[in-house]
Amino acid sequence: MLAIPFYLGFLMAFTLATVAIYLALVKIELI
């Protein structure tokens, strides 16, 4: 039962990390 929340948490963290990296790259391109 713990596998589902763990997977969702990992997926959410991975998504946030991807968005953060994308925004960082956009800022570098804009500067």
PQR file with spaces between the fields and no chain letter, atoms N, CA, C, O and H, PARSE charges and radii, in Angstrom:
ATOM       1  N    MET     1       0.825   -1.215    0.000 -0.4000 1.5000
ATOM       2  CA   MET     1       0.000    0.000    0.000 -0.0000 2.0000
ATOM       3  C    MET     1       0.863    1.270    0.000  0.5500 1.7000
ATOM       4  O    MET     1       0.444    2.318   -0.490 -0.5500 1.4000
ATOM       5  N    LEU     2       2.062    1.155    0.554 -0.4000 1.5000
ATOM       6  CA   LEU     2       2.945    2.321    0.638 -0.0000 2.0000
ATOM       7  C    LEU     2       3.604    2.636   -0.701  0.5500 1.7000
ATOM       8  O    LEU     2       4.173    3.712   -0.883 -0.5500 1.4000
ATOM       9  H    LEU     2       2.402    0.303    0.952  0.4000 1.0000
ATOM      10  N    ALA     3       3.523    1.693   -1.632 -0.4000 1.5000
ATOM      11  CA   ALA     3       4.199    1.884   -2.913 -0.0000 2.0000
ATOM      12  C    ALA     3       3.552    3.005   -3.724  0.5500 1.7000
ATOM      13  O    ALA     3       4.249    3.768   -4.393 -0.5500 1.4000
ATOM      14  H    ALA     3       3.061    0.819   -1.483  0.4000 1.0000
ATOM      15  N    ILE     4       2.218    3.108   -3.667 -0.4000 1.5000
ATOM      16  CA   ILE     4       1.523    4.120   -4.476 -0.0000 2.0000
ATOM      17  C    ILE     4       1.847    5.548   -4.028  0.5500 1.7000
ATOM      18  O    ILE     4       2.227    6.363   -4.868 -0.5500 1.4000
ATOM      19  H    ILE     4       1.652    2.488   -3.124  0.4000 1.0000
ATOM      20  N    PRO     5       1.714    5.885   -2.738 -0.5600 1.5000
ATOM      21  CA   PRO     5       2.054    7.248   -2.298  0.2800 2.0000
ATOM      22  C    PRO     5       3.527    7.562   -2.556  0.5500 1.7000
ATOM      23  O    PRO     5       3.867    8.691   -2.909 -0.5500 1.4000
ATOM      24  N    PHE     6       4.398    6.573   -2.384 -0.4000 1.5000
ATOM      25  CA   PHE     6       5.831    6.774   -2.617 -0.0000 2.0000
ATOM      26  C    PHE     6       6.072    7.086   -4.087  0.5500 1.7000
ATOM      27  O    PHE     6       6.862    7.970   -4.417 -0.5500 1.4000
ATOM      28  H    PHE     6       4.122    5.655   -2.098  0.4000 1.0000
ATOM      29  N    TYR     7       5.387    6.357   -4.976 -0.4000 1.5000
ATOM      30  CA   TYR     7       5.541    6.580   -6.414 -0.0000 2.0000
ATOM      31  C    TYR     7       5.018    7.954   -6.802  0.5500 1.7000
ATOM      32  O    TYR     7       5.634    8.659   -7.600 -0.5500 1.4000
ATOM      33  H    TYR     7       4.744    5.639   -4.708  0.4000 1.0000
ATOM      34  N    LEU     8       3.872    8.332   -6.230 -0.4000 1.5000
ATOM      35  CA   LEU     8       3.296    9.649   -6.533 -0.0000 2.0000
ATOM      36  C    LEU     8       4.207   10.756   -6.032  0.5500 1.7000
ATOM      37  O    LEU     8       4.379   11.772   -6.706 -0.5500 1.4000
ATOM      38  H    LEU     8       3.371    7.758   -5.581  0.4000 1.0000
ATOM      39  N    GLY     9       4.789   10.569   -4.858 -0.4000 1.5000
ATOM      40  CA   GLY     9       5.698   11.566   -4.295 -0.0000 2.0000
ATOM      41  C    GLY     9       6.952   11.700   -5.148  0.5500 1.7000
ATOM      42  O    GLY     9       7.444   12.806   -5.376 -0.5500 1.4000
ATOM      43  H    GLY     9       4.650    9.744   -4.311  0.4000 1.0000
ATOM      44  N    PHE    10       7.469   10.557   -5.620 -0.4000 1.5000
ATOM      45  CA   PHE    10       8.657   10.574   -6.476 -0.0000 2.0000
ATOM      46  C    PHE    10       8.343   11.256   -7.797  0.5500 1.7000
ATOM      47  O    PHE    10       9.149   12.036   -8.304 -0.5500 1.4000
ATOM      48  H    PHE    10       7.070    9.659   -5.434  0.4000 1.0000
ATOM      49  N    LEU    11       7.169   10.963   -8.359 -0.4000 1.5000
ATOM      50  CA   LEU    11       6.769   11.555   -9.638 -0.0000 2.0000
ATOM      51  C    LEU    11       6.604   13.059   -9.490  0.5500 1.7000
ATOM      52  O    LEU    11       7.016   13.821  -10.365 -0.5500 1.4000
ATOM      53  H    LEU    11       6.515   10.329   -7.948  0.4000 1.0000
ATOM      54  N    MET    12       5.998   13.492   -8.377 -0.4000 1.5000
ATOM      55  CA   MET    12       5.783   14.925   -8.129 -0.0000 2.0000
ATOM      56  C    MET    12       7.128   15.631   -7.954  0.5500 1.7000
ATOM      57  O    MET    12       7.336   16.718   -8.493 -0.5500 1.4000
ATOM      58  H    MET    12       5.663   12.873   -7.667  0.4000 1.0000
ATOM      59  N    ALA    13       8.032   15.015   -7.204 -0.4000 1.5000
ATOM      60  CA   ALA    13       9.356   15.615   -6.982 -0.0000 2.0000
ATOM      61  C    ALA    13      10.124   15.703   -8.301  0.5500 1.7000
ATOM      62  O    ALA    13      10.799   16.698   -8.567 -0.5500 1.4000
ATOM      63  H    ALA    13       7.863   14.132   -6.766  0.4000 1.0000
ATOM      64  N    PHE    14      10.015   14.653   -9.129 -0.4000 1.5000
ATOM      65  CA   PHE    14      10.703   14.645  -10.424 -0.0000 2.0000
ATOM      66  C    PHE    14      10.147   15.743  -11.324  0.5500 1.7000
ATOM      67  O    PHE    14      10.898   16.414  -12.032 -0.5500 1.4000
ATOM      68  H    PHE    14       9.467   13.845   -8.913  0.4000 1.0000
ATOM      69  N    THR    15       8.820   15.921  -11.293 -0.4000 1.5000
ATOM      70  CA   THR    15       8.187   16.958  -12.113 -0.0000 2.0000
ATOM      71  C    THR    15       8.631   18.343  -11.665  0.5500 1.7000
ATOM      72  O    THR    15       8.955   19.190  -12.498 -0.5500 1.4000
ATOM      73  H    THR    15       8.211   15.376  -10.718  0.4000 1.0000
ATOM      74  N    LEU    16       8.650   18.583  -10.342 -0.4000 1.5000
ATOM      75  CA   LEU    16       9.071   19.886   -9.816 -0.0000 2.0000
ATOM      76  C    LEU    16      10.529   20.159  -10.171  0.5500 1.7000
ATOM      77  O    LEU    16      10.889   21.287  -10.508 -0.5500 1.4000
ATOM      78  H    LEU    16       8.387   17.895   -9.665  0.4000 1.0000
ATOM      79  N    ALA    17      11.365   19.130  -10.097 -0.4000 1.5000
ATOM      80  CA   ALA    17      12.784   19.294  -10.429 -0.0000 2.0000
ATOM      81  C    ALA    17      12.946   19.638  -11.906  0.5500 1.7000
ATOM      82  O    ALA    17      13.755   20.493  -12.268 -0.5500 1.4000
ATOM      83  H    ALA    17      11.073   18.213   -9.824  0.4000 1.0000
ATOM      84  N    THR    18      12.171   18.965  -12.757 -0.4000 1.5000
ATOM      85  CA   THR    18      12.239   19.224  -14.198 -0.0000 2.0000
ATOM      86  C    THR    18      11.809   20.647  -14.508  0.5500 1.7000
ATOM      87  O    THR    18      12.444   21.329  -15.313 -0.5500 1.4000
ATOM      88  H    THR    18      11.514   18.271  -12.463  0.4000 1.0000
ATOM      89  N    VAL    19      10.725   21.102  -13.868 -0.4000 1.5000
ATOM      90  CA   VAL    19      10.233   22.465  -14.078 -0.0000 2.0000
ATOM      91  C    VAL    19      11.267   23.476  -13.598  0.5500 1.7000
ATOM      92  O    VAL    19      11.496   24.490  -14.259 -0.5500 1.4000
ATOM      93  H    VAL    19      10.209   20.548  -13.214  0.4000 1.0000
ATOM      94  N    ALA    20      11.896   23.208  -12.449 -0.4000 1.5000
ATOM      95  CA   ALA    20      12.897   24.123  -11.895 -0.0000 2.0000
ATOM      96  C    ALA    20      14.088   24.249  -12.845  0.5500 1.7000
ATOM      97  O    ALA    20      14.580   25.352  -13.083 -0.5500 1.4000
ATOM      98  H    ALA    20      11.710   22.385  -11.913  0.4000 1.0000
ATOM      99  N    ILE    21      14.550   23.122  -13.388 -0.4000 1.5000
ATOM     100  CA   ILE    21      15.676   23.137  -14.331 -0.0000 2.0000
ATOM     101  C    ILE    21      15.284   23.882  -15.600  0.5500 1.7000
ATOM     102  O    ILE    21      16.077   24.652  -16.141 -0.5500 1.4000
ATOM     103  H    ILE    21      14.151   22.226  -13.195  0.4000 1.0000
ATOM     104  N    TYR    22      14.057   23.653  -16.077 -0.4000 1.5000
ATOM     105  CA   TYR    22      13.578   24.324  -17.288 -0.0000 2.0000
ATOM     106  C    TYR    22      13.538   25.834  -17.083  0.5500 1.7000
ATOM     107  O    TYR    22      13.976   26.594  -17.947 -0.5500 1.4000
ATOM     108  H    TYR    22      13.413   23.027  -15.638  0.4000 1.0000
ATOM     109  N    LEU    23      13.008   26.269  -15.928 -0.4000 1.5000
ATOM     110  CA   LEU    23      12.931   27.704  -15.638 -0.0000 2.0000
ATOM     111  C    LEU    23      14.329   28.305  -15.529  0.5500 1.7000
ATOM     112  O    LEU    23      14.559   29.433  -15.964 -0.5500 1.4000
ATOM     113  H    LEU    23      12.653   25.652  -15.226  0.4000 1.0000
ATOM     114  N    ALA    24      15.258   27.554  -14.949 -0.4000 1.5000
ATOM     115  CA   ALA    24      16.636   28.038  -14.825 -0.0000 2.0000
ATOM     116  C    ALA    24      17.253   28.227  -16.212  0.5500 1.7000
ATOM     117  O    ALA    24      17.937   29.220  -16.461 -0.5500 1.4000
ATOM     118  H    ALA    24      15.071   26.637  -14.595  0.4000 1.0000
ATOM     119  N    LEU    25      17.013   27.280  -17.107 -0.4000 1.5000
ATOM     120  CA   LEU    25      17.544   27.381  -18.468 -0.0000 2.0000
ATOM     121  C    LEU    25      16.922   28.567  -19.191  0.5500 1.7000
ATOM     122  O    LEU    25      17.607   29.265  -19.938 -0.5500 1.4000
ATOM     123  H    LEU    25      16.457   26.473  -16.905  0.4000 1.0000
ATOM     124  N    VAL    26      15.635   28.799  -18.976 -0.4000 1.5000
ATOM     125  CA   VAL    26      14.950   29.930  -19.611 -0.0000 2.0000
ATOM     126  C    VAL    26      15.558   31.240  -19.119  0.5500 1.7000
ATOM     127  O    VAL    26      15.781   32.154  -19.913 -0.5500 1.4000
ATOM     128  H    VAL    26      15.079   28.232  -18.369  0.4000 1.0000
ATOM     129  N    LYS    27      15.828   31.341  -17.820 -0.4000 1.5000
ATOM     130  CA   LYS    27      16.424   32.560  -17.261 -0.0000 2.0000
ATOM     131  C    LYS    27      17.804   32.799  -17.863  0.5500 1.7000
ATOM     132  O    LYS    27      18.160   33.935  -18.175 -0.5500 1.4000
ATOM     133  H    LYS    27      15.647   30.598  -17.175  0.4000 1.0000
ATOM     134  N    ILE    28      18.579   31.730  -18.026 -0.4000 1.5000
ATOM     135  CA   ILE    28      19.919   31.858  -18.605 -0.0000 2.0000
ATOM     136  C    ILE    28      19.816   32.354  -20.048  0.5500 1.7000
ATOM     137  O    ILE    28      20.622   33.177  -20.482 -0.5500 1.4000
ATOM     138  H    ILE    28      18.289   30.807  -17.772  0.4000 1.0000
ATOM     139  N    GLU    29      18.832   31.856  -20.784 -0.4000 1.5000
ATOM     140  CA   GLU    29      18.654   32.264  -22.177 -0.0000 2.0000
ATOM     141  C    GLU    29      18.207   33.717  -22.266  0.5500 1.7000
ATOM     142  O    GLU    29      18.586   34.435  -23.191 -0.5500 1.4000
ATOM     143  H    GLU    29      18.178   31.187  -20.431  0.4000 1.0000
ATOM     144  N    LEU    30      17.392   34.150  -21.292 -0.4000 1.5000
ATOM     145  CA   LEU    30      16.869   35.516  -21.322 -0.0000 2.0000
ATOM     146  C    LEU    30      17.939   36.541  -20.979  0.5500 1.7000
ATOM     147  O    LEU    30      17.920   37.667  -21.476 -0.5500 1.4000
ATOM     148  H    LEU    30      17.084   33.567  -20.540  0.4000 1.0000
ATOM     149  N    ILE    31      18.887   36.131  -20.111 -0.4000 1.5000
ATOM     150  CA   ILE    31      19.920   37.084  -19.690 -0.0000 2.0000
ATOM     151  C    ILE    31      20.874   37.365  -20.846  0.5500 1.7000
ATOM     152  O    ILE    31      21.816   38.143  -20.695 -0.5500 1.4000
ATOM     153  H    ILE    31      18.902   35.216  -19.707  0.4000 1.0000
